[in-house]
Amino acid sequence: MVPTLDTSTVNVEPSAPTRHPDVVEKVVESILEGLAFGLAPRNQQLVTDMLAMKMKLVNVETAAAAYRSFRAGALKKPYLKANVVANMLQVMALNDPRVVTLKASDLLDDRYVRRIEESGRPEALGGLHHRYQRRVD
């Protein structure tokens, strides 16, 4: 399994959910928890400082702008919509005609996010950035 992340998706080999469902769920949960931490207003300075350091920025305002952009674009609930995926597929098809045969609905699998949501673990889902108070010192 090689997950990739754009804050909205985790891409895995088609066999990963069958072969390693526990690993896929833990990866999804960890990503959601990390996003929640990053979105928590209490952690803004910590996240901005980390962005500046990791991006080797001299101007901290650039990191602050990146953080504001991240917060503004973050999904309230981490469910990607089929029309968004369909649009991405259309763009991808410009470079690879084989993509035309794919259907967005066949590519989306939100069962792990739903399972986490239904389990009552709010620290991993929408609205969490208003409640998440864990801080790394």
The first five atom37 places (N, CA, C, CB, O) and aatype in JSON, in Angstrom:
{
  "aatype": [12, 19, 14, 16, 10, 3, 16, 15, 16, 19, 2, 19, 6, 14, 15, 0, 14, 16, 1, 8, 14, 3, 19, 19, 6, 11, 19, 19, 6, 15, 9, 10, 6, 7, 10, 0, 13, 7, 10, 0, 14, 1, 2, 5, 5, 10, 19, 16, 3, 12, 10, 0, 12, 11, 12, 11, 10, 19, 2, 19, 6, 16, 0, 0, 0, 0, 18, 1, 15, 13, 1, 0, 7, 0, 10, 11, 11, 14, 18, 10, 11, 0, 2, 19, 19, 0, 2, 12, 10, 5, 19, 12, 0, 10, 2, 3, 14, 1, 19, 19, 16, 10, 11, 0, 15, 3, 10, 10, 3, 3, 1, 18, 19, 1, 1, 9, 6, 6, 15, 7, 1, 14, 6, 0, 10, 7, 7, 10, 8, 8, 1, 18, 5, 1, 1, 19, 3],
  "atom_mask": [
    [1, 1, 1, 1, 1],
    [1, 1, 1, 1, 1],
    [1, 1, 1, 1, 1],
    [1, 1, 1, 1, 1],
    [1, 1, 1, 1, 1],
    [1, 1, 1, 1, 1],
    [1, 1, 1, 1, 1],
    [1, 1, 1, 1, 1],
    [1, 1, 1, 1, 1],
    [1, 1, 1, 1, 1],
    [1, 1, 1, 1, 1],
    [1, 1, 1, 1, 1],
    [1, 1, 1, 1, 1],
    [1, 1, 1, 1, 1],
    [1, 1, 1, 1, 1],
    [1, 1, 1, 1, 1],
    [1, 1, 1, 1, 1],
    [1, 1, 1, 1, 1],
    [1, 1, 1, 1, 1],
    [1, 1, 1, 1, 1],
    [1, 1, 1, 1, 1],
    [1, 1, 1, 1, 1],
    [1, 1, 1, 1, 1],
    [1, 1, 1, 1, 1],
    [1, 1, 1, 1, 1],
    [1, 1, 1, 1, 1],
    [1, 1, 1, 1, 1],
    [1, 1, 1, 1, 1],
    [1, 1, 1, 1, 1],
    [1, 1, 1, 1, 1],
    [1, 1, 1, 1, 1],
    [1, 1, 1, 1, 1],
    [1, 1, 1, 1, 1],
    [1, 1, 1, 0, 1],
    [1, 1, 1, 1, 1],
    [1, 1, 1, 1, 1],
    [1, 1, 1, 1, 1],
    [1, 1, 1, 0, 1],
    [1, 1, 1, 1, 1],
    [1, 1, 1, 1, 1],
    [1, 1, 1, 1, 1],
    [1, 1, 1, 1, 1],
    [1, 1, 1, 1, 1],
    [1, 1, 1, 1, 1],
    [1, 1, 1, 1, 1],
    [1, 1, 1, 1, 1],
    [1, 1, 1, 1, 1],
    [1, 1, 1, 1, 1],
    [1, 1, 1, 1, 1],
    [1, 1, 1, 1, 1],
    [1, 1, 1, 1, 1],
    [1, 1, 1, 1, 1],
    [1, 1, 1, 1, 1],
    [1, 1, 1, 1, 1],
    [1, 1, 1, 1, 1],
    [1, 1, 1, 1, 1],
    [1, 1, 1, 1, 1],
    [1, 1, 1, 1, 1],
    [1, 1, 1, 1, 1],
    [1, 1, 1, 1, 1],
    [1, 1, 1, 1, 1],
    [1, 1, 1, 1, 1],
    [1, 1, 1, 1, 1],
    [1, 1, 1, 1, 1],
    [1, 1, 1, 1, 1],
    [1, 1, 1, 1, 1],
    [1, 1, 1, 1, 1],
    [1, 1, 1, 1, 1],
    [1, 1, 1, 1, 1],
    [1, 1, 1, 1, 1],
    [1, 1, 1, 1, 1],
    [1, 1, 1, 1, 1],
    [1, 1, 1, 0, 1],
    [1, 1, 1, 1, 1],
    [1, 1, 1, 1, 1],
    [1, 1, 1, 1, 1],
    [1, 1, 1, 1, 1],
    [1, 1, 1, 1, 1],
    [1, 1, 1, 1, 1],
    [1, 1, 1, 1, 1],
    [1, 1, 1, 1, 1],
    [1, 1, 1, 1, 1],
    [1, 1, 1, 1, 1],
    [1, 1, 1, 1, 1],
    [1, 1, 1, 1, 1],
    [1, 1, 1, 1, 1],
    [1, 1, 1, 1, 1],
    [1, 1, 1, 1, 1],
    [1, 1, 1, 1, 1],
    [1, 1, 1, 1, 1],
    [1, 1, 1, 1, 1],
    [1, 1, 1, 1, 1],
    [1, 1, 1, 1, 1],
    [1, 1, 1, 1, 1],
    [1, 1, 1, 1, 1],
    [1, 1, 1, 1, 1],
    [1, 1, 1, 1, 1],
    [1, 1, 1, 1, 1],
    [1, 1, 1, 1, 1],
    [1, 1, 1, 1, 1],
    [1, 1, 1, 1, 1],
    [1, 1, 1, 1, 1],
    [1, 1, 1, 1, 1],
    [1, 1, 1, 1, 1],
    [1, 1, 1, 1, 1],
    [1, 1, 1, 1, 1],
    [1, 1, 1, 1, 1],
    [1, 1, 1, 1, 1],
    [1, 1, 1, 1, 1],
    [1, 1, 1, 1, 1],
    [1, 1, 1, 1, 1],
    [1, 1, 1, 1, 1],
    [1, 1, 1, 1, 1],
    [1, 1, 1, 1, 1],
    [1, 1, 1, 1, 1],
    [1, 1, 1, 1, 1],
    [1, 1, 1, 1, 1],
    [1, 1, 1, 1, 1],
    [1, 1, 1, 1, 1],
    [1, 1, 1, 0, 1],
    [1, 1, 1, 1, 1],
    [1, 1, 1, 1, 1],
    [1, 1, 1, 1, 1],
    [1, 1, 1, 1, 1],
    [1, 1, 1, 1, 1],
    [1, 1, 1, 0, 1],
    [1, 1, 1, 0, 1],
    [1, 1, 1, 1, 1],
    [1, 1, 1, 1, 1],
    [1, 1, 1, 1, 1],
    [1, 1, 1, 1, 1],
    [1, 1, 1, 1, 1],
    [1, 1, 1, 1, 1],
    [1, 1, 1, 1, 1],
    [1, 1, 1, 1, 1],
    [1, 1, 1, 1, 1],
    [1, 1, 1, 1, 1]
  ],
  "atom_positions": [
    [[0.86, -1.18, 0.0], [0.0, 0.0, 0.0], [0.89, 1.23, 0.0], [-0.97, 0.01, 1.23], [1.77, 1.36, 0.84]],
    [[0.66, 2.1, -0.93], [1.39, 3.36, -1.0], [0.38, 4.48, -0.99], [2.3, 3.43, -2.28], [-0.12, 4.87, -2.04]],
    [[0.05, 5.03, 0.2], [-0.93, 6.09, 0.24], [-0.35, 7.4, -0.27], [-1.47, 6.27, 1.64], [0.83, 7.7, -0.05]],
    [[-1.19, 8.16, -0.94], [-0.82, 9.52, -1.3], [-1.9, 10.4, -0.73], [-0.66, 9.72, -2.86], [-3.05, 9.97, -0.57]],
    [[-1.56, 11.62, -0.43], [-2.5, 12.48, 0.26], [-2.52, 13.86, -0.35], [-2.16, 12.57, 1.72], [-1.47, 14.46, -0.59]],
    [[-3.7, 14.36, -0.61], [-3.84, 15.76, -1.03], [-4.83, 16.45, -0.1], [-4.3, 15.86, -2.51], [-5.46, 17.42, -0.51]],
    [[-4.97, 15.97, 1.1], [-5.9, 16.38, 2.16], [-7.32, 15.9, 1.9], [-5.89, 17.87, 2.3], [-8.19, 16.1, 2.75]],
    [[-7.57, 15.28, 0.78], [-8.9, 14.79, 0.47], [-8.93, 13.3, 0.18], [-9.46, 15.54, -0.69], [-9.95, 12.65, 0.39]],
    [[-7.84, 12.76, -0.31], [-7.86, 11.37, -0.75], [-6.66, 10.58, -0.22], [-7.89, 11.32, -2.26], [-5.59, 11.12, 0.06]],
    [[-6.9, 9.3, -0.11], [-5.83, 8.34, 0.14], [-5.97, 7.32, -0.97], [-5.92, 7.67, 1.6], [-7.01, 6.69, -1.11]],
    [[-4.93, 7.15, -1.75], [-4.97, 6.22, -2.87], [-4.19, 4.97, -2.51], [-4.41, 6.87, -4.15], [-3.04, 5.04, -2.08]],
    [[-4.82, 3.82, -2.7], [-4.16, 2.55, -2.41], [-4.38, 1.59, -3.57], [-4.69, 1.95, -1.09], [-5.26, 1.78, -4.4]],
    [[-3.57, 0.55, -3.6], [-3.78, -0.5, -4.59], [-5.15, -1.11, -4.35], [-2.64, -1.59, -4.52], [-5.61, -1.16, -3.2]],
    [[-5.82, -1.56, -5.39], [-7.17, -2.11, -5.23], [-7.26, -3.27, -4.23], [-7.67, -2.57, -6.55], [-8.31, -3.47, -3.62]],
    [[-6.19, -4.03, -4.07], [-6.24, -5.18, -3.16], [-5.99, -4.8, -1.7], [-5.22, -6.21, -3.58], [-6.26, -5.61, -0.81]],
    [[-5.5, -3.6, -1.43], [-5.14, -3.22, -0.06], [-6.3, -3.31, 0.93], [-4.61, -1.82, -0.06], [-6.11, -3.85, 2.02]],
    [[-7.5, -2.81, 0.6], [-8.59, -2.91, 1.57], [-8.97, -4.36, 1.91], [-9.81, -2.19, 1.03], [-9.43, -4.63, 3.02]],
    [[-8.78, -5.26, 0.98], [-9.09, -6.66, 1.23], [-7.96, -7.35, 2.0], [-9.35, -7.4, -0.1], [-8.2, -8.09, 2.95]],
    [[-6.74, -7.08, 1.58], [-5.59, -7.73, 2.2], [-5.22, -7.15, 3.56], [-4.41, -7.65, 1.29], [-4.79, -7.88, 4.45]],
    [[-5.37, -5.84, 3.72], [-4.92, -5.17, 4.94], [-5.92, -4.12, 5.42], [-3.56, -4.52, 4.72], [-5.56, -2.95, 5.54]],
    [[-7.17, -4.51, 5.7], [-8.17, -3.5, 6.07], [-7.8, -2.75, 7.36], [-9.53, -4.15, 6.24], [-8.11, -1.56, 7.49]],
    [[-7.15, -3.43, 8.29], [-6.77, -2.78, 9.54], [-5.73, -1.69, 9.3], [-6.24, -3.81, 10.53], [-5.77, -0.63, 9.92]],
    [[-4.8, -1.95, 8.4], [-3.75, -0.97, 8.08], [-4.37, 0.24, 7.37], [-2.64, -1.61, 7.19], [-4.06, 1.39, 7.69]],
    [[-5.25, -0.02, 6.41], [-5.9, 1.07, 5.68], [-6.68, 1.94, 6.66], [-6.84, 0.52, 4.56], [-6.61, 3.17, 6.59]],
    [[-7.42, 1.32, 7.57], [-8.2, 2.11, 8.54], [-7.29, 2.94, 9.43], [-9.08, 1.18, 9.39], [-7.6, 4.1, 9.7]],
    [[-6.19, 2.39, 9.89], [-5.26, 3.14, 10.75], [-4.63, 4.3, 10.0], [-4.17, 2.21, 11.29], [-4.44, 5.37, 10.56]],
    [[-4.29, 4.09, 8.72], [-3.71, 5.17, 7.91], [-4.74, 6.29, 7.76], [-3.27, 4.63, 6.51], [-4.41, 7.46, 7.96]],
    [[-5.98, 5.94, 7.42], [-7.04, 6.94, 7.26], [-7.26, 7.68, 8.58], [-8.36, 6.27, 6.78], [-7.35, 8.91, 8.59]],
    [[-7.34, 6.94, 9.67], [-7.56, 7.57, 10.97], [-6.41, 8.51, 11.34], [-7.74, 6.49, 12.07], [-6.63, 9.6, 11.86]],
    [[-5.19, 8.09, 11.08], [-4.02, 8.91, 11.4], [-4.01, 10.2, 10.58], [-2.73, 8.13, 11.15], [-3.71, 11.28, 11.11]],
    [[-4.34, 10.09, 9.31], [-4.38, 11.28, 8.45], [-5.46, 12.24, 8.93], [-4.63, 10.88, 6.98], [-5.24, 13.45, 8.99]],
    [[-6.63, 11.71, 9.25], [-7.72, 12.56, 9.73], [-7.35, 13.24, 11.04], [-9.0, 11.74, 9.91], [-7.64, 14.42, 11.24]],
    [[-6.7, 12.51, 11.92], [-6.29, 13.09, 13.2], [-5.24, 14.18, 12.98], [-5.75, 12.0, 14.14], [-5.28, 15.23, 13.63]],
    [[-4.31, 13.94, 12.06], [-3.3, 14.95, 11.75], [-3.92, 16.2, 11.16], [0.0, 0.0, 0.0], [-3.53, 17.31, 11.51]],
    [[-4.87, 16.03, 10.27], [-5.57, 17.18, 9.69], [-6.31, 17.96, 10.77], [-6.55, 16.73, 8.59], [-6.29, 19.19, 10.79]],
    [[-6.96, 17.23, 11.67], [-7.7, 17.88, 12.76], [-6.76, 18.68, 13.64], [-8.45, 16.83, 13.6], [-7.08, 19.8, 14.05]],
    [[-5.6, 18.12, 13.93], [-4.61, 18.83, 14.73], [-4.19, 20.12, 14.02], [-3.39, 17.94, 15.0], [-4.1, 21.18, 14.63]],
    [[-3.94, 20.0, 12.73], [-3.52, 21.17, 11.95], [-4.59, 22.24, 11.85], [0.0, 0.0, 0.0], [-4.27, 23.42, 11.72]],
    [[-5.85, 21.84, 11.9], [-6.96, 22.78, 11.79], [-7.36, 23.41, 13.11], [-8.14, 22.1, 11.19], [-8.07, 24.41, 13.13]],
    [[-6.93, 22.83, 14.22], [-7.33, 23.34, 15.54], [-6.76, 24.74, 15.74], [-6.84, 22.39, 16.67], [-5.55, 24.93, 15.67]],
    [[-7.62, 25.73, 16.0], [-7.15, 27.1, 16.17], [-6.04, 27.23, 17.22], [-8.3, 27.99, 16.54], [-5.13, 28.05, 17.07]],
    [[-6.11, 26.44, 18.25], [-5.11, 26.49, 19.31], [-3.72, 26.17, 18.78], [-5.48, 25.53, 20.44], [-2.72, 26.62, 19.35]],
    [[-3.64, 25.4, 17.72], [-2.35, 24.95, 17.2], [-1.84, 25.79, 16.04], [-2.47, 23.52, 16.76], [-0.83, 25.44, 15.42]],
    [[-2.51, 26.9, 15.74], [-2.16, 27.71, 14.58], [-0.69, 28.14, 14.6], [-3.05, 28.93, 14.51], [0.01, 27.97, 13.6]],
    [[-0.22, 28.68, 15.7], [1.17, 29.16, 15.75], [2.15, 28.01, 15.59], [1.43, 29.9, 17.08], [3.15, 28.13, 14.89]],
    [[1.86, 26.9, 16.24], [2.74, 25.73, 16.14], [2.81, 25.23, 14.7], [2.24, 24.6, 17.06], [3.89, 24.92, 14.19]],
    [[1.66, 25.14, 14.04], [1.61, 24.65, 12.66], [2.29, 25.65, 11.72], [0.15, 24.41, 12.23], [3.02, 25.25, 10.81]],
    [[2.04, 26.93, 11.93], [2.67, 27.95, 11.08], [4.19, 27.92, 11.23], [2.13, 29.36, 11.44], [4.91, 27.99, 10.24]],
    [[4.67, 27.8, 12.47], [6.11, 27.71, 12.71], [6.7, 26.47, 12.03], [6.41, 27.69, 14.22], [7.78, 26.53, 11.45]],
    [[5.98, 25.36, 12.13], [6.46, 24.12, 11.51], [6.51, 24.26, 9.99], [5.56, 22.94, 11.91], [7.48, 23.83, 9.36]],
    [[5.47, 24.87, 9.4], [5.47, 25.09, 7.96], [6.66, 25.94, 7.53], [4.15, 25.76, 7.52], [7.33, 25.64, 6.55]],
    [[6.91, 27.01, 8.28], [8.04, 27.89, 7.95], [9.35, 27.13, 8.02], [8.08, 29.09, 8.9], [10.2, 27.28, 7.15]],
    [[9.51, 26.3, 9.06], [10.75, 25.55, 9.21], [10.9, 24.5, 8.12], [10.79, 24.89, 10.59], [11.95, 24.41, 7.48]],
    [[9.86, 23.7, 7.89], [9.95, 22.61, 6.91], [10.07, 23.12, 5.48], [8.73, 21.71, 7.02], [10.71, 22.49, 4.64]],
    [[9.45, 24.27, 5.21], [9.51, 24.84, 3.87], [10.71, 25.77, 3.71], [8.22, 25.59, 3.57], [10.93, 26.34, 2.64]],
    [[11.49, 25.91, 4.79], [12.68, 26.77, 4.79], [12.35, 28.2, 4.33], [13.77, 26.18, 3.87], [13.01, 28.78, 3.47]],
    [[11.29, 28.72, 4.94], [10.84, 30.07, 4.6], [11.5, 31.1, 5.5], [9.32, 30.17, 4.7], [11.55, 30.93, 6.72]],
    [[11.99, 32.15, 4.91], [12.56, 33.26, 5.68], [11.42, 34.15, 6.17], [13.58, 34.08, 4.84], [11.45, 34.66, 7.29]],
    [[10.42, 34.34, 5.32], [9.28, 35.18, 5.63], [8.19, 34.32, 6.27], [8.75, 35.9, 4.35], [7.54, 33.52, 5.59]],
    [[7.99, 34.49, 7.57], [7.0, 33.69, 8.28], [5.59, 34.01, 7.81], [7.11, 33.93, 9.79], [4.7, 33.17, 7.94]],
    [[5.36, 35.19, 7.26], [4.03, 35.54, 6.75], [3.63, 34.62, 5.59], [4.01, 37.02, 6.28], [2.44, 34.36, 5.4]],
    [[4.6, 34.14, 4.84], [4.3, 33.19, 3.76], [3.72, 31.91, 4.34], [5.58, 32.89, 2.93], [2.77, 31.35, 3.8]],
    [[4.29, 31.44, 5.44], [3.77, 30.25, 6.12], [2.39, 30.52, 6.69], [4.74, 29.78, 7.24], [1.51, 29.66, 6.63]],
    [[2.2, 31.71, 7.24], [0.89, 32.07, 7.79], [-0.17, 32.09, 6.68], [0.96, 33.43, 8.5], [-1.3, 31.67, 6.9]],
    [[0.21, 32.59, 5.52], [-0.72, 32.61, 4.38], [-1.04, 31.19, 3.92], [-0.13, 33.43, 3.2], [-2.18, 30.9, 3.57]],
    [[-0.04, 30.32, 3.92], [-0.26, 28.92, 3.55], [-1.21, 28.26, 4.55], [1.08, 28.15, 3.49], [-2.08, 27.48, 4.16]],
    [[-1.04, 28.56, 5.81], [-1.91, 28.01, 6.84], [-3.35, 28.5, 6.65], [-1.4, 28.39, 8.25], [-4.3, 27.71, 6.73]],
    [[-3.51, 29.78, 6.41], [-4.87, 30.31, 6.19], [-5.52, 29.67, 4.98], [-4.83, 31.84, 6.02], [-6.72, 29.36, 5.0]],
    [[-4.76, 29.46, 3.93], [-5.27, 28.8, 2.73], [-5.68, 27.36, 3.04], [-4.21, 28.83, 1.62], [-6.72, 26.89, 2.58]],
    [[-4.85, 26.67, 3.81], [-5.14, 25.29, 4.23], [-6.45, 25.24, 5.0], [-3.99, 24.71, 5.09], [-7.31, 24.41, 4.71]],
    [[-6.62, 26.12, 5.98], [-7.85, 26.14, 6.8], [-9.07, 26.47, 5.94], [-7.73, 27.17, 7.95], [-10.13, 25.87, 6.11]],
    [[-8.92, 27.41, 5.02], [-10.06, 27.82, 4.18], [-10.49, 26.7, 3.25], [-9.69, 29.07, 3.37], [-11.68, 26.56, 2.96]],
    [[-9.54, 25.91, 2.77], [-9.86, 24.86, 1.81], [-10.16, 23.51, 2.4], [0.0, 0.0, 0.0], [-10.55, 22.59, 1.69]],
    [[-9.99, 23.38, 3.71], [-10.2, 22.07, 4.36], [-11.68, 21.71, 4.36], [-9.65, 22.09, 5.8], [-12.54, 22.55, 4.58]],
    [[-11.95, 20.46, 4.11], [-13.32, 19.96, 4.12], [-13.84, 19.89, 5.56], [-13.4, 18.57, 3.45], [-13.11, 19.53, 6.47]],
    [[-15.1, 20.24, 5.74], [-15.71, 20.13, 7.08], [-15.82, 18.66, 7.47], [-17.1, 20.81, 7.11], [-15.59, 18.29, 8.62]],
    [[-16.18, 17.84, 6.51], [-16.2, 16.39, 6.69], [-15.42, 15.81, 5.54], [-17.69, 15.81, 6.75], [-15.58, 16.23, 4.39]],
    [[-14.57, 14.85, 5.82], [-13.65, 14.36, 4.78], [-14.25, 13.37, 3.8], [-12.48, 13.72, 5.43], [-13.78, 12.24, 3.68]],
    [[-15.28, 13.79, 3.1], [-15.9, 12.95, 2.08], [-15.73, 13.6, 0.73], [-17.4, 12.71, 2.39], [-16.27, 14.68, 0.48]],
    [[-15.0, 12.97, -0.14], [-14.79, 13.51, -1.48], [-16.04, 13.24, -2.32], [-13.53, 12.89, -2.14], [-16.62, 12.16, -2.25]],
    [[-16.45, 14.21, -3.1], [-17.66, 14.07, -3.91], [-17.32, 13.48, -5.28], [-18.36, 15.43, -4.07], [-16.26, 13.75, -5.84]],
    [[-18.24, 12.67, -5.79], [-18.03, 12.0, -7.08], [-17.81, 13.0, -8.21], [-19.23, 11.11, -7.4], [-17.01, 12.74, -9.12]],
    [[-18.49, 14.14, -8.18], [-18.32, 15.11, -9.27], [-16.9, 15.71, -9.25], [-19.37, 16.23, -9.15], [-16.37, 16.06, -10.31]],
    [[-16.3, 15.84, -8.08], [-14.92, 16.33, -8.0], [-13.97, 15.31, -8.63], [-14.52, 16.61, -6.52], [-13.07, 15.67, -9.39]],
    [[-14.19, 14.04, -8.3], [-13.35, 12.98, -8.87], [-13.58, 12.9, -10.38], [-13.66, 11.6, -8.2], [-12.62, 12.72, -11.13]],
    [[-14.81, 13.04, -10.82], [-15.11, 13.0, -12.25], [-14.37, 14.13, -12.99], [-16.63, 13.12, -12.5], [-13.85, 13.92, -14.08]],
    [[-14.33, 15.3, -12.38], [-13.6, 16.42, -12.99], [-12.1, 16.11, -13.06], [-13.84, 17.71, -12.2], [-11.44, 16.42, -14.06]],
    [[-11.57, 15.52, -11.99], [-10.15, 15.15, -11.99], [-9.87, 14.11, -13.07], [-9.72, 14.6, -10.61], [-8.84, 14.18, -13.74]],
    [[-10.77, 13.17, -13.25], [-10.6, 12.15, -14.29], [-10.6, 12.76, -15.68], [-11.7, 11.09, -14.18], [-9.83, 12.34, -16.55]],
    [[-11.46, 13.76, -15.91], [-11.49, 14.42, -17.21], [-10.15, 15.09, -17.52], [-12.62, 15.46, -17.26], [-9.65, 15.02, -18.64]],
    [[-9.57, 15.73, -16.52], [-8.28, 16.38, -16.71], [-7.2, 15.32, -16.95], [-7.92, 17.25, -15.48], [-6.36, 15.49, -17.83]],
    [[-7.22, 14.26, -16.17], [-6.23, 13.19, -16.33], [-6.34, 12.53, -17.7], [-6.39, 12.13, -15.24], [-5.33, 12.12, -18.28]],
    [[-7.55, 12.42, -18.22], [-7.77, 11.79, -19.52], [-7.12, 12.56, -20.67], [-9.26, 11.65, -19.79], [-6.87, 11.99, -21.73]],
    [[-6.86, 13.82, -20.46], [-6.16, 14.6, -21.48], [-4.76, 14.06, -21.74], [-6.08, 16.07, -21.06], [-4.23, 14.19, -22.85]],
    [[-4.17, 13.46, -20.72], [-2.82, 12.91, -20.84], [-2.79, 11.39, -20.98], [-2.0, 13.3, -19.65], [-1.82, 10.82, -21.47]],
    [[-3.86, 10.74, -20.56], [-3.91, 9.28, -20.63], [-5.33, 8.86, -21.01], [-3.48, 8.63, -19.27], [-6.21, 8.84, -20.14]],
    [[-5.57, 8.53, -22.27], [-6.92, 8.2, -22.74], [-7.55, 7.01, -22.03], [-6.88, 7.93, -24.21], [-8.78, 6.86, -22.03]],
    [[-6.74, 6.15, -21.41], [-7.3, 4.99, -20.69], [-8.17, 5.42, -19.51], [-6.17, 4.08, -20.2], [-9.04, 4.67, -19.07]],
    [[-7.93, 6.61, -19.01], [-8.68, 7.11, -17.85], [-10.16, 7.29, -18.19], [-8.09, 8.43, -17.37], [-11.0, 7.25, -17.3]],
    [[-10.48, 7.49, -19.47], [-11.86, 7.69, -19.9], [-12.76, 6.53, -19.47], [-11.93, 7.86, -21.43], [-13.95, 6.72, -19.24]],
    [[-12.2, 5.35, -19.36], [-13.0, 4.16, -19.01], [-13.33, 4.09, -17.52], [-12.26, 2.91, -19.42], [-14.15, 3.27, -17.11]],
    [[-12.7, 4.93, -16.69], [-12.93, 4.89, -15.26], [-14.17, 5.69, -14.87], [-11.71, 5.42, -14.51], [-14.49, 6.7, -15.49]],
    [[-14.85, 5.21, -13.83], [-16.01, 5.91, -13.3], [-15.67, 6.37, -11.88], [-17.29, 4.99, -13.3], [-15.15, 5.6, -11.08]],
    [[-15.98, 7.61, -11.6], [-15.67, 8.18, -10.29], [-16.28, 7.35, -9.16], [-16.17, 9.62, -10.2], [-15.64, 7.11, -8.14]],
    [[-17.51, 6.92, -9.34], [-18.19, 6.17, -8.28], [-17.51, 4.84, -7.98], [-19.64, 5.91, -8.67], [-17.62, 4.32, -6.87]],
    [[-16.8, 4.28, -8.97], [-16.07, 3.03, -8.74], [-14.77, 3.25, -7.98], [-15.77, 2.36, -10.07], [-14.2, 2.31, -7.43]],
    [[-14.31, 4.48, -7.95], [-13.02, 4.78, -7.31], [-13.16, 5.24, -5.86], [-12.3, 5.83, -8.1], [-12.2, 5.19, -5.1]],
    [[-14.34, 5.68, -5.5], [-14.55, 6.21, -4.15], [-14.94, 5.1, -3.18], [-15.62, 7.29, -4.16], [-15.83, 4.3, -3.46]],
    [[-14.28, 5.08, -2.05], [-14.59, 4.11, -0.99], [-14.44, 4.84, 0.34], [-13.66, 2.84, -1.06], [-13.33, 5.0, 0.84]],
    [[-15.56, 5.28, 0.89], [-15.49, 6.04, 2.13], [-15.85, 5.2, 3.36], [-16.41, 7.22, 2.05], [-16.15, 5.76, 4.41]],
    [[-15.81, 3.88, 3.23], [-16.22, 3.03, 4.35], [-15.35, 3.23, 5.59], [-16.19, 1.59, 3.94], [-15.85, 3.11, 6.71]],
    [[-14.08, 3.52, 5.4], [-13.2, 3.7, 6.56], [-13.52, 4.99, 7.29], [-11.73, 3.68, 6.12], [-13.54, 5.03, 8.53]],
    [[-13.75, 6.05, 6.54], [-14.12, 7.32, 7.16], [-15.46, 7.17, 7.86], [-14.19, 8.46, 6.1], [-15.63, 7.64, 8.98]],
    [[-16.41, 6.5, 7.22], [-17.73, 6.29, 7.84], [-17.61, 5.45, 9.11], [-18.68, 5.6, 6.85], [-18.27, 5.74, 10.11]],
    [[-16.79, 4.42, 9.07], [-16.6, 3.56, 10.25], [-16.02, 4.37, 11.41], [-15.67, 2.37, 9.92], [-16.45, 4.21, 12.56]],
    [[-15.07, 5.23, 11.12], [-14.48, 6.07, 12.16], [-15.53, 7.04, 12.7], [-13.26, 6.85, 11.61], [-15.63, 7.25, 13.91]],
    [[-16.32, 7.62, 11.81], [-17.36, 8.55, 12.22], [-18.41, 7.85, 13.09], [-18.03, 9.18, 10.99], [-18.83, 8.38, 14.12]],
    [[-18.84, 6.68, 12.67], [-19.87, 5.93, 13.4], [-19.37, 5.4, 14.74], [-20.37, 4.79, 12.56], [-20.17, 5.11, 15.63]],
    [[-18.05, 5.25, 14.88], [-17.49, 4.73, 16.13], [-17.53, 5.75, 17.25], [-16.07, 4.26, 15.91], [-17.3, 5.42, 18.41]],
    [[-17.83, 7.0, 16.89], [-17.88, 8.04, 17.91], [-16.53, 8.62, 18.25], [0.0, 0.0, 0.0], [-16.36, 9.22, 19.3]],
    [[-15.55, 8.44, 17.37], [-14.22, 9.03, 17.59], [-14.18, 10.4, 16.94], [-13.08, 8.1, 17.03], [-13.68, 10.54, 15.82]],
    [[-14.71, 11.41, 17.62], [-14.81, 12.73, 17.0], [-13.46, 13.36, 16.72], [-15.61, 13.64, 17.89], [-13.37, 14.28, 15.91]],
    [[-12.41, 12.9, 17.38], [-11.09, 13.5, 17.15], [-10.59, 13.27, 15.74], [-10.1, 12.95, 18.13], [-9.58, 13.85, 15.35]],
    [[-11.28, 12.42, 14.98], [-10.82, 12.14, 13.63], [-11.72, 12.7, 12.55], [-10.69, 10.68, 13.45], [-11.45, 12.49, 11.36]],
    [[-12.79, 13.43, 12.92], [-13.71, 13.88, 11.88], [-14.14, 15.32, 12.01], [-14.91, 13.03, 11.88], [-13.74, 16.04, 12.92]],
    [[-14.98, 15.72, 11.04], [-15.42, 17.1, 10.89], [-15.84, 17.78, 12.17], [0.0, 0.0, 0.0], [-16.43, 17.17, 13.06]],
    [[-15.53, 19.05, 12.24], [-15.84, 19.84, 13.41], [-14.79, 19.68, 14.49], [0.0, 0.0, 0.0], [-14.79, 20.41, 15.48]],
    [[-13.93, 18.74, 14.31], [-12.94, 18.43, 15.32], [-12.02, 19.6, 15.59], [-12.14, 17.24, 14.92], [-11.6, 19.82, 16.73]],
    [[-11.69, 20.36, 14.54], [-10.76, 21.45, 14.73], [-11.29, 22.49, 15.72], [-10.45, 22.12, 13.41], [-10.54, 23.36, 16.15]],
    [[-12.56, 22.41, 16.08], [-13.11, 23.3, 17.1], [-12.94, 22.7, 18.49], [-14.6, 23.59, 16.82], [-13.0, 23.42, 19.48]],
    [[-12.73, 21.39, 18.56], [-12.62, 20.73, 19.86], [-11.25, 20.15, 20.16], [-13.63, 19.64, 19.95], [-10.93, 19.88, 21.31]],
    [[-10.44, 19.97, 19.15], [-9.18, 19.26, 19.31], [-8.2, 20.13, 20.09], [-8.58, 18.87, 17.94], [-7.81, 21.2, 19.62]],
    [[-7.81, 19.68, 21.27], [-6.97, 20.53, 22.11], [-5.61, 19.91, 22.4], [-7.68, 20.8, 23.4], [-4.83, 20.51, 23.14]],
    [[-5.31, 18.76, 21.84], [-4.01, 18.16, 22.08], [-2.95, 19.06, 21.47], [-3.93, 16.72, 21.48], [-3.12, 19.59, 20.38]],
    [[-1.88, 19.23, 22.17], [-0.82, 20.1, 21.7], [0.51, 19.4, 21.89], [-0.84, 21.44, 22.44], [0.75, 18.76, 22.91]],
    [[1.37, 19.54, 20.91], [2.7, 18.96, 20.99], [3.66, 20.05, 21.47], [3.15, 18.38, 19.61], [3.74, 21.11, 20.86]],
    [[4.38, 19.79, 22.54], [5.34, 20.77, 23.06], [6.75, 20.25, 22.92], [5.05, 21.1, 24.52], [7.7, 20.93, 23.31]]
  ]
}
